[in-house]
C-alpha cells in the first residue's frame, strides 16, 4: 500500500478492505503464533460491526471492479484465518476462533453465507460432539451456532435445510443440559433458539427433550436466568407437534405436578382443597407424568430436600405463566377454571398454621415455605395477568371468581413488590374487561389506595417519617376519604410505604377514573377527586425535583420523587377530565399546579404539564356551537324570497355588526344540568363572530313592546297607500308577546340590518302573525310585538296589493 494512498473520508468504501487487513495483521494470530490479549478481540469485533467490514456491500459502478476484488480478497483472508483458529488444538485460540466465526455469520454478505454456512456448521458441530473438549469452547460454540441458525432462519427458502441441521444438534444439546458444567447455560440458550426457529426438529426427540428439561428444571441447581430459559423451553416444546392437544396436555401435566408439590409443601398451612379433582375429572385417566416422573418421584421427601421441592413449585409456575403468554401456531383451549383454582389456592396461603389440635409440620418446614412464598405469590399473579391478557372479554363467565381472588388478596397483601404487581393487575383488568368491572372493584381499590397514599409528605424525608405531627396532619387532610366497608379492610401497613407503591396506587386510581369515572357513584367519586388533588398538592409542595438529582432517599426503592410527582399529576388530570355529574371542583387548583410544572423546562414533568393544559383547554374555554337556527324560524312563501332574505341578513350583519339574539323554537326549554350555568350562558350570549350589543344600542334598535308599529298607510277612502320605494312583501312568523315574556322580558325579536329612510310593507296574518321592525339595504320593515287584541291594525287587509315576487319599484 502506498504511503500516500489516502481515503476520501470515513465512508469511503475503499477504506474497508484496508481496515480489515490491518485488524487481521495486528490482532488475529497465525497457526504458530500465540493469541495476544483477549481484550483486543473485543476491539476487533466492535470495529467489524461498526464499519461493516464483512458486508461486501458496494454500489455497482464501472470503476468499482478492482475495489470489489480487493474487498472480496480481504474477507477471504479473514475467514481463512478464523477457520485456522477454530481448528487449533490450543483451547484459547479455539475459543477465539469460534467466537469470531459467530461474528462472521452475523456480518457477512448473504451470498457468502449461503455458500459457506454448511461448512461452518460442521466445524461447530464437531466441537459440540467432542466429549473431551473445553467447556469454554463448547459454551462459545453454543452461542455461535445460535447465531448461525438465527441468520439461516431469515431465508424463507432455507427452512427445510435449517430443520435438518437443527435436528443434528438436539442430542448433543440435551446431553450438555444433563451435565453439571459451565456450558449448560449456553446449551439451554441454543435449545431455546432451536425451539423458537425450527421447532419441527424435535418431533423425534420430544419425550427425551421433555424429560431432560423437567429434570434440570426441578433439580434446584439453576439460577434465576437459567430457570426462566428452561421454563421457556418447556413452554415452546408443544410447538414441535403444532397441534392444540399437545399444548393442552402439557399445561395439564404442569398443573398436576404443581398441585402434587403443593400438597406436600403446604401441608398444615391450608385447608383441604379439591384442585386435583378439577384437573382429573372422574371417569378419565390422568395423563402421563411430566417428564416421565411419577408422583412418587416428584414428592419423594427421602430423595428431595424440602427447599428443593418448594423451589420447584416456583419453576413450574413460571413455566405455566410462560405458556399463557407464548404464541402458538394452533388455537388451544385454556383451562381457566383450573388455573384460577391454583392461583386462589396459592394466594390464600400466608404461612400461618391451620387451626388444628396438633401442628403437622415443623418450624423449619414453615421457614422454607415462608421464604419461598412471596415468589409463589408473584408467579400466581403472573398467571392471573396472563389469563386476563390473553382471554380479554372471554373471562366474563369467570369475572366474579377473579374479582373475589383480587379483592381478598388486596386486603391481606402487605409486601411492596406484591402490591405493585397487584395494582398492575387491577389496571390490566380494568382496561381489558371494561367499565362493568369498575363497579365491583372501585370500593376496594379506592380504600386500599387511600391507605397507601396516606403518608405522602415532602421529598426530603417526610414521606418516611412516622412522627405524630405528620400523622395528625394527614388524618385531618384525609378525613374526607371514604374507606368503604371497614370491617372487610384488613390492610394496615406497619412500615413506611415506599414511593413505588404510591406510584402504583396512583396509576390504579388513574385507570379507574379513566375507565369507570363516569359511572362512579357518590360513595367514592368525590372522595377520589379530593384524594388526588390532596396528594398532588402535597407531592409538589416542596418544589419540583429533577429526575437525575434525587437518588438518596432510602424509602424510594429505586424510584425518584419526580416519578411520584408525575404520577400524581397524571391522576389529577384523569380526575379533571373524567365525566361527572358536576363540573370538576378542583379545576382552578389543578391548573395552577400544571402552570407551575410547565416552567420546569427539559423534564418529563414539564412535557406532561403542557399536555395537561392543552387537554384542559376545552374546560377553560368551551367552544359553544350556535344553538339558534334563524333560517328555520321564518316561513317564506317562496324559496327565491328566502334565499334573497338570507343574503341580505348576512350582508347586513357583516356591515353593521348589530345582532340581538332572541329565542327560537329550536331552543330547549330546560338546561340539561341545573348545577352548571354554561348552558344558559351559551344560549344567552351573542354570536361568537360578532361583538356584544350594549344596553344603549339595544334601546336604540328595539321598540317598546307596547308601541304600535304600522308599516302600511291607509288613505281616507280606506285604500292602502304604498310608499314610492316599495320592497317585496315577506310573510314572517314570530312568537307572540306572551311567549316572549315567558322566556325573557329583556329578549327581543327586533333585528336591525341597516339604516334607511325608506319603508316597505309586509304581509301579516291577522291571527297568527305579529309585525317585527327591521330594514335591509335601503328597505325598512317592522315586526310589531304589541297586543293583538288592542291592535288598531286589525282592520288592515291581510294581503298587500304588491305580490311578494313583484319587481315593481
TITI-750497 format. One record per residue (C-alpha): residue in three letters; x, z, y. Coordinates in steps of 0.1 Angstrom, whole numbers, plus 5000, padded with zeros to 4 digits. Layout:
N
ALAXZY
...
This chain:
809
UNK500050005000
UNK501449905034
UNK502350195057
UNK500150045085
UNK497149935064
UNK494650135084
UNK490950165076
UNK488450085102
UNK486750425101
UNK485350685078
UNK482650455065
UNK484950165057
UNK484350055020
UNK488049965017
UNK488950325021
UNK487050444990
UNK489350294963
UNK492450424982
UNK490950774984
UNK490050774946
UNK493650674936
UNK495050934959
UNK492951204942
UNK493951094907
UNK497651094916
UNK497551434932
UNK495251634910
UNK494451464877
UNK497451514853
UNK498551264827
UNK498751334790
UNK502051514790
UNK501651684823
UNK500352034828
UNK497052104846
UNK497652234880
UNK495452484899
UNK491952474886
UNK490652534921
UNK491952184930
UNK489252034907
UNK486552174930
UNK488151984959
UNK488251664937
UNK484551694927
UNK483551764963
UNK485351464976
UNK483951234949
UNK480351344956
UNK480751334994
UNK482250994997
UNK480550844966
UNK483850724953
UNK482450624919
UNK479350444930
UNK480950094934
UNK478150014959
UNK479249734982
UNK477349495004
UNK478049154990
UNK479848905013
UNK482348625010
UNK485248845020
UNK484549134996
UNK485648994962
UNK489249134965
UNK488049474977
UNK485449494948
UNK488149424923
UNK490249704938
UNK487449954936
UNK486549854901
UNK490149894890
UNK490350234907
UNK487150354888
UNK488550224855
UNK491750414862
UNK489750734869
UNK487650704836
UNK490750644815
UNK492450954829
UNK489351164824
UNK488951054787
UNK492651144781
UNK491851494793
UNK488751514771
UNK490751424740
UNK493551674748
UNK494351954724
UNK495052194752
UNK491952394760
UNK492352394797
UNK492852024800
UNK490051954776
UNK487752174797
UNK488752004829
UNK488151654813
UNK484651754801
UNK483651884835
UNK484951564852
UNK483051354827
UNK479851514836
UNK480551434873
UNK481251074863
UNK477851054845
UNK476251164878
UNK478050944902
UNK479050614885
UNK477050294890
UNK474050204868
UNK475849914852
UNK478850114843
UNK476750404829
UNK474650184807
UNK477750014794
UNK479650334786
UNK477150624781
UNK477250584743
UNK481050624741
UNK480850924764
UNK478051084743
UNK480151064712
UNK483051224729
UNK480851524739
UNK479051544706
UNK482351574687
UNK483251884707
UNK479852044701
UNK480151994663
UNK483652134661
UNK483452494647
UNK486852594659
UNK486552454694
UNK487052654725
UNK483952844737
UNK484652744773
UNK484952374762
UNK481652404744
UNK480052564774
UNK481252284796
UNK480252024770
UNK476652154770
UNK476352114808
UNK477951774808
UNK475751654780
UNK472751774800
UNK473951564830
UNK474251264808
UNK470751304793
UNK469351354828
UNK470851034840
UNK469750844809
UNK466150964814
UNK466050784847
UNK465950444829
UNK462450374816
UNK463650124790
UNK466050374775
UNK463550634763
UNK463950544727
UNK467750544728
UNK467650874746
UNK465351034720
UNK467650914692
UNK470751054709
UNK469051384717
UNK467951424681
UNK471551434671
UNK472051734694
UNK469251954680
UNK471052114651
UNK474352184669
UNK472552334698
UNK470352554676
UNK473452674658
UNK475052764691
UNK471952964701
UNK472153174670
UNK475753264677
UNK476553564699
UNK479153394721
UNK479753294757
UNK478452944752
UNK474953054743
UNK473653014778
UNK474952654780
UNK473252584747
UNK469952724760
UNK470252514791
UNK470852204770
UNK467852294748
UNK465652314779
UNK466851974791
UNK466151804757
UNK462651964755
UNK461851854791
UNK463151494789
UNK462951404752
UNK460551644735
UNK459851404706
UNK463451454693
UNK462251804680
UNK459551674657
UNK461651704625
UNK463152044636
UNK460052214651
UNK459952514628
UNK463652574628
UNK463652554666
UNK460852794669
UNK462553044646
UNK465853024665
UNK464253064699
UNK462053354689
UNK464853534671
UNK467053514701
UNK464253604725
UNK463353924706
UNK466954024699
UNK467254224731
UNK470754084737
UNK469853834765
UNK470053894803
UNK467153814826
UNK468053454833
UNK468653374796
UNK465253534787
UNK463553314813
UNK465153004799
UNK464253094763
UNK460653164773
UNK460552814789
UNK461952664758
UNK459252824737
UNK456552714761
UNK457952354760
UNK458152334722
UNK454552224716
UNK455251914738
UNK457251774709
UNK454051724690
UNK451951634720
UNK448551744708
UNK446252014721
UNK446152214688
UNK449952274689
UNK449652444723
UNK446652654713
UNK448352764681
UNK451552854699
UNK449753074725
UNK447753244698
UNK450853324679
UNK452453474711
UNK449353684719
UNK449253824683
UNK452953914685
UNK452454084718
UNK449554294706
UNK451354394674
UNK454254524696
UNK451854694720
UNK450154884691
UNK453455054683
UNK454855094718
UNK451555224735
UNK450655454707
UNK449555784722
UNK449255624757
UNK445955434753
UNK442655444736
UNK441855234706
UNK441554864715
UNK439754574699
UNK442054304711
UNK443154184676
UNK439554124666
UNK439253884695
UNK442453704686
UNK441553654650
UNK437753614647
UNK436053734615
UNK436053474587
UNK439153294599
UNK442653324586
UNK445353434611
UNK447953174620
UNK451453174606
UNK453653444623
UNK455553354654
UNK458953224645
UNK458353284608
UNK458553664613
UNK455953874595
UNK454054154612
UNK456254404593
UNK459354234607
UNK458054234642
UNK457054604642
UNK459654754618
UNK460955064636
UNK463655114610
UNK465454784619
UNK464354754655
UNK465155004682
UNK462355134704
UNK464055004735
UNK464354654720
UNK460654644710
UNK459554744744
UNK461754474760
UNK460554214736
UNK457054264750
UNK458254154784
UNK459953844770
UNK456853734751
UNK454553804781
UNK456953594802
UNK456653314776
UNK452853344778
UNK452753314816
UNK455153024815
UNK452952834790
UNK450052864815
UNK452052714844
UNK453852444825
UNK452452084824
UNK451351954791
UNK450551594780
UNK447251684764
UNK444351894777
UNK444352214757
UNK441752494756
UNK443052814772
UNK441853144755
UNK440853304788
UNK438953594772
UNK441953694750
UNK444353674779
UNK442153884802
UNK441854144774
UNK445654154771
UNK446054184809
UNK443454464811
UNK445054654782
UNK448554654798
UNK447454724834
UNK445355024824
UNK448355204808
UNK450155414833
UNK452355624810
UNK450155924808
UNK449256074774
UNK445856044760
UNK443656344757
UNK444356434721
UNK444956764704
UNK448556684695
UNK450756414710
UNK451656124687
UNK454856014705
UNK458056184715
UNK459156234751
UNK461955984746
UNK459455714735
UNK457455784765
UNK460555744787
UNK461255404771
UNK457755284778
UNK457755414814
UNK461055244822
UNK459654904810
UNK456054954821
UNK456454814856
UNK457954494841
UNK454954474818
UNK452554504847
UNK454454244866
UNK454153984838
UNK450554084834
UNK449853994870
UNK451853674865
UNK449553584836
UNK446453654857
UNK447953444885
UNK448553154861
UNK444953184848
UNK443553174884
UNK445952894895
UNK445152664866
UNK441452734860
UNK440152744896
UNK436352744897
UNK436052734859
UNK436753104860
UNK433253184874
UNK431953294840
UNK434853544839
UNK434753634876
UNK433153984870
UNK435854074844
UNK438653964867
UNK437254154897
UNK436954464877
UNK440554444865
UNK441854384900
UNK439854654918
UNK440654914891
UNK444354834893
UNK444354824931
UNK443155184932
UNK445955324910
UNK448955094917
UNK451555264939
UNK454855074933
UNK455654854963
UNK456654554942
UNK453454564922
UNK451254604953
UNK452954304969
UNK452254094938
UNK448654234936
UNK447954134972
UNK449353784965
UNK446953764935
UNK444053864957
UNK444953584982
UNK445153334954
UNK441753444940
UNK440053424974
UNK441453074981
UNK440652944946
UNK437253094939
UNK435753074974
UNK433653294997
UNK431553434969
UNK434453634956
UNK435053794990
UNK431653964988
UNK432854174959
UNK436454224968
UNK436154295005
UNK435454665004
UNK438354744981
UNK440854514999
UNK439954655033
UNK440155015022
UNK443454975005
UNK444954765032
UNK443955015058
UNK445755285039
UNK448955075036
UNK448754995073
UNK448055355084
UNK451755435092
UNK452655145115
UNK454955255142
UNK457855125163
UNK460554935145
UNK463355195153
UNK462355425125
UNK458855545134
UNK457455335106
UNK459355555081
UNK458755895097
UNK456156135084
UNK456156365114
UNK452956545121
UNK452656395156
UNK452656045142
UNK450156135116
UNK447756285142
UNK448155985164
UNK447455735136
UNK444555945124
UNK443055925158
UNK443555545161
UNK442355475126
UNK439255685128
UNK437155365132
UNK438255235098
UNK435555245071
UNK437255325038
UNK434255235017
UNK433555444986
UNK435855734990
UNK435155864955
UNK436455554940
UNK439555514961
UNK442355694943
UNK445255524960
UNK447055774982
UNK450755694987
UNK453155984989
UNK456155805002
UNK456655585033
UNK455255245028
UNK457754965030
UNK457154695056
UNK456954435029
UNK453854605015
UNK452354605050
UNK453054235054
UNK451354165021
UNK448354365032
UNK448154175064
UNK448253845046
UNK445453955023
UNK443354055053
UNK444153725070
UNK442953535039
UNK439853755036
UNK438953675072
UNK439653315068
UNK437553275036
UNK434853535040
UNK434853635076
UNK431553455084
UNK429853645056
UNK431353975064
UNK428854255068
UNK428854515095
UNK430254755070
UNK433754615071
UNK434054325096
UNK434054525127
UNK436454775111
UNK438854495101
UNK438854345136
UNK439654685151
UNK442354755124
UNK444054415130
UNK444254455168
UNK445554815165
UNK448254715140
UNK449254415162
UNK449454635193
UNK451454905175
UNK453854645159
UNK454554475193
UNK454554795213
UNK458354845211
UNK459154495222
UNK459854175203
UNK462554185177
UNK464953895170
UNK464753805133
UNK468553785129
UNK469254115146
UNK467254355125
UNK468554435091
UNK469454805091
UNK466154985086
UNK466155115050
UNK462355105049
UNK462254735054
UNK463354645019
UNK464954325029
UNK462354215054
UNK462754245091
UNK460354395116
UNK460054055132
UNK458353935100
UNK455854215103
UNK455154135139
UNK454553775130
UNK452253875101
UNK450254105124
UNK449753825149
UNK448653585122
UNK446053825110
UNK444853875146
UNK444453505151
UNK442353495119
UNK440253775133
UNK439653605166
UNK438853265151
UNK436753375121
UNK433053315128
UNK430953625135
UNK427653735149
UNK429153815183
UNK432053695204
UNK435553835195
UNK435654185211
UNK439454185214
UNK439953835227
UNK441453935261
UNK443854185244
UNK444953925218
UNK445553665245
UNK447853905263
UNK449853965231
UNK450153585225
UNK451253515261
UNK453953775258
UNK455153655224
UNK455353295236
UNK458053395260
UNK460453465231
UNK461753115231
UNK463552995200
UNK461853225175
UNK459153165149
UNK457053425166
UNK457153215199
UNK456152905180
UNK453253075164
UNK452053235197
UNK452052885213
UNK449952765184
UNK447653055186
UNK447053005223
UNK446152635217
UNK443752735189
UNK442052995211
UNK441652745240
UNK438152655227
UNK437053015231
UNK438553045266
UNK437252715279
UNK434452595257
UNK433652225260
UNK429852205267
UNK428051885257
UNK425351795282
UNK422051935269
UNK419651735292
UNK418751375284
UNK417551235317
UNK416750895303
UNK414251035277
UNK412351245302
UNK410950955322
UNK408550695309
UNK408750345322
UNK406150075319
UNK408849805313
UNK412349805299
UNK413649605328
UNK412549865353
UNK414150135331
UNK417549965330
UNK417449905367
UNK416450265374
UNK419250405353
UNK421750175370
UNK420550305404
UNK420750655391
UNK424350635380
UNK425550445411
UNK423750685434
UNK425150985417
UNK428650855419
UNK428350775456
UNK426751095468
UNK427751345441
UNK424451525446
UNK422651635415
UNK420251915407
UNK419951995370
UNK416452075361
UNK414652155329
UNK414051905302
UNK411651865274
UNK414551845250
UNK415852195261
UNK415352475235
UNK413152745246
UNK415353035235
UNK419153055231
UNK420553095196
UNK422353415204
UNK420953695225
UNK424353865227
UNK426153565241
UNK425353425275
UNK427353105271
UNK424252905260
UNK422352995292
UNK425452925313
UNK425952585298
UNK422252495304
UNK422152615340
UNK425552475350
UNK425952155369
UNK427151835352
UNK430751875342
UNK431751555360
UNK430151645394
UNK430851925419
UNK428352205421
UNK425452195445
UNK425452465471
UNK422452655482
UNK422352485516
UNK422452135500
UNK419752245476
UNK417452345505
UNK418152025523
UNK417251795494
UNK414552005478
UNK411052015493
UNK408952325491
UNK406752355461
UNK403652395482
UNK404452095505
UNK402251795502
UNK404251475500
UNK402451145504
UNK404250825499
UNK401250585504
UNK399450545538
UNK395750485539
UNK394150295568
UNK390950395585
UNK389050145564
UNK390250305532
UNK392650025523
UNK396150105513
UNK398950025537
UNK402149935521
UNK405349965542
UNK407249655551
UNK410249725528
UNK408349765496
UNK410049865464
UNK408949845429
UNK406350085417
UNK407650315389
UNK405450535367
UNK407150875365
UNK406151165342
UNK407151505352
UNK406351865343
UNK403552045360
UNK404352315385
UNK403152585361
UNK405752475335
UNK408452465362
UNK407652815374
UNK407652955339
UNK411252845333
UNK412852905367
UNK411552915402
UNK414952805415
UNK415052485395
UNK413652165409
UNK413051815397
UNK413851675431
UNK416651415429
UNK418351265459
UNK420350945452
UNK420850815487
UNK419850825523
UNK417450575537
UNK414550555562
UNK412550325540
UNK409750445518
UNK408550305486
UNK405250365468
UNK405050485433
UNK402350475407
UNK400750815400
UNK398150905374
UNK395651145388
UNK395651385359
UNK399051375342
UNK401551265368
UNK403051465397
UNK404951295425
UNK408651365430
UNK410851295460
UNK413851065459
UNK415550755472
UNK417550475456
UNK419850235476
UNK417750205506
UNK414450295488
UNK412950635490
UNK410550785466
UNK408851125464
UNK407751335435
UNK405151585445
UNK405251915428
UNK402252065446
UNK399052195431
UNK396851915417
UNK393652105424
UNK394252115462
UNK396051785464
UNK394351555491
UNK395751255472
UNK393051275445
UNK391151005464
UNK394150765464
UNK393650485438
UNK395650525406
UNK397150185407
UNK399250055436
UNK398449695447
UNK402149605441
UNK403049525405
UNK406049715392
UNK407849405384
UNK407049225416
UNK409749075437
UNK407949095470
UNK409849235499
